[in-house]
Amino acid sequence: MKELVQLLPLIGIFLLIYLLMIRPTMRRNRDLAALQSALGVGDEVMLTSGFFGTVRALDDERLRVELADAVVVSVARGAVAKVVAPAGQPGAALDDTDETGPGDLDTES
């Protein structure tokens, strides 16, 4: 019985490491794999390198991503970090170059 009591702190530490580090990483990897498998033509994506582009073609393991006009690259499906909502769609990042924003210093009267 004493041996079991001596192992309890070690078991507790392992459980804490599992709950705080291993489980969230597994969930994040599962979510990323689901996102990468659900990609479709026309999706706006951000690659792990930081480039933004539009998916133009799909294969099993590769994507053809258009980064700019007439610039299409072939990347591994695993290089997609996230799907980005296109401008004007709900969830898109706000553009701080709005003409009527608070930074507008037009003082003509």
Helices and strands as residue ranges (DSSP letters): H 2-17, I 18-22, H 23-37, E 44-47, E 52-58, E 62-68, E 71-76, G 77-79, E 80-84
